[in-house]
Amino acid sequence: MVDIVKVTEQINKVVTSTPGPQGPRGRSILNGSTSPANNFGLEGDFYFNSTTNDFYGPKLSDITWTGANVIQLVTKEDLFYLFSWELAQVTGPVSGTYSIAINHNLGYCPNVTVKSSSGDVLETGIDYNSLNTLTLTMAQPFSGTAHLS
């Protein structure tokens, strides 16, 4: 027995007519290496200063940037801190442990990866003293680098 499959296709026609009126202008993100000049951009626009990482906007009028919000954007370099120490900087032993204090000023309790001076990743104790300082504790003193992020 032979099965027969019949396929039918409907072709739709697209009819175009006269275009309607132009829609409103969209907002733009402008940029430059200085603060925005008042005659640069229109109401509703935003502006990025690539030198200071300041982000302005939205512009409240076509005449001036006065009154626009200004936000300092964080860069990748602001999000990490490297701290290296030599063996002579390690304190202890106190109660059988050695320690090194780090003042990082990041404003939060960062993730910490510790590497010895030979490049090996090591486990240490981490005591967060405040949002800007921490203390690493170790069983044996060594020189190394703490990568904080």
C-alpha positions in Angstrom: 0.0 0.0 0.0 1.3 3.4 -0.9 0.7 6.4 1.5 0.2 9.7 -0.2 1.0 12.9 1.6 -0.3 16.1 0.0 1.3 19.4 1.1 -0.5 22.7 0.4 1.2 26.1 1.0 -0.6 29.4 1.5 1.4 32.4 0.3 0.5 35.6 2.2 0.9 38.9 0.5 2.2 41.9 2.4 0.7 45.2 1.4 2.5 48.4 2.3 0.9 51.8 2.4 2.2 55.3 3.0 4.4 55.6 6.0 3.1 57.3 9.1 4.7 60.4 10.8 8.2 60.2 12.2 8.3 59.0 15.8 10.0 60.9 18.7 13.8 61.0 18.8 15.3 58.3 21.0 17.8 58.9 23.8 21.5 58.8 23.1 24.5 57.9 25.2 27.2 60.4 24.2 30.9 60.2 25.3 34.1 62.2 25.5 37.2 62.7 27.5 35.9 65.8 29.4 32.7 66.9 31.2 29.9 67.5 28.7 29.5 70.9 27.2 26.0 72.4 27.8 25.3 72.6 24.0 26.2 68.9 23.6 23.2 66.6 23.6 19.4 67.0 24.0 17.0 66.6 26.9 16.9 62.9 27.9 20.5 62.1 26.7 23.2 60.5 28.8 27.0 61.2 28.7 30.0 59.2 29.7 33.4 60.9 30.6 36.0 58.3 29.6 38.7 60.0 31.6 37.0 60.1 35.0 34.4 57.3 34.5 31.6 59.8 35.4 28.2 58.9 33.9 25.8 61.9 33.5 22.1 61.8 32.9 19.5 62.1 32.0 20.0 65.7 30.7 17.0 67.6 32.1 16.9 70.3 29.3 18.3 71.0 25.9 20.2 74.0 27.3 22.3 72.6 30.2 23.6 69.5 32.0 23.0 71.2 35.3 20.8 69.0 37.5 21.7 65.8 35.7 22.7 62.9 37.9 26.4 62.2 38.0 27.5 58.6 38.9 31.2 57.6 39.4 31.4 54.2 37.7 33.7 51.5 39.2 36.5 50.2 37.1 38.0 46.7 37.1 41.1 48.1 38.9 38.9 49.3 41.8 37.6 45.8 42.5 40.8 44.1 43.5 43.9 44.6 45.6 47.2 42.9 45.6 49.3 42.7 48.8 52.7 41.2 48.9 54.8 40.6 52.0 58.2 39.3 53.0 59.0 36.7 55.6 60.3 39.4 58.0 56.8 41.1 58.0 55.0 38.0 59.4 54.3 38.2 63.1 54.2 35.3 65.6 54.0 32.7 66.6 51.2 33.6 68.9 49.3 30.6 70.3 51.1 28.5 67.6 50.0 30.6 64.6 51.7 33.3 62.5 49.8 36.3 61.0 50.0 39.2 58.5 47.7 42.2 58.7 46.4 43.7 55.5 44.8 47.2 55.2 43.1 47.1 51.8 40.6 50.0 52.0 38.1 48.2 49.5 35.1 49.0 51.8 33.9 45.4 51.8 35.0 41.9 52.9 36.8 40.6 49.8 37.5 37.1 48.5 41.1 36.2 49.2 43.5 33.9 47.3 46.9 33.5 48.9 50.0 32.5 46.8 53.4 31.7 48.2 56.4 33.5 46.7 56.9 30.3 44.5 53.4 30.7 43.1 51.7 27.9 45.0 48.1 28.6 46.1 47.9 28.1 49.9 45.1 28.0 52.4 45.2 30.4 55.4 42.9 31.6 58.0 41.1 34.9 57.2 39.9 37.2 60.0 37.9 40.2 58.7 38.7 42.9 61.2 36.6 45.5 59.4 35.4 46.4 55.9 38.9 47.7 55.2 41.2 45.4 57.1 41.8 41.7 57.4 44.4 39.4 59.0 45.7 36.2 57.5 46.7 33.4 59.9 49.0 30.6 59.0 50.6 27.5 60.6 54.1 28.3 59.2 55.5 31.7 58.2 56.1 32.4 54.5 56.4 35.3 52.0 53.7 35.6 49.4 50.9 37.7 47.8 47.3 38.0 48.7 44.9 38.6 45.8 41.8 40.3 47.1 38.7 40.7 45.0 
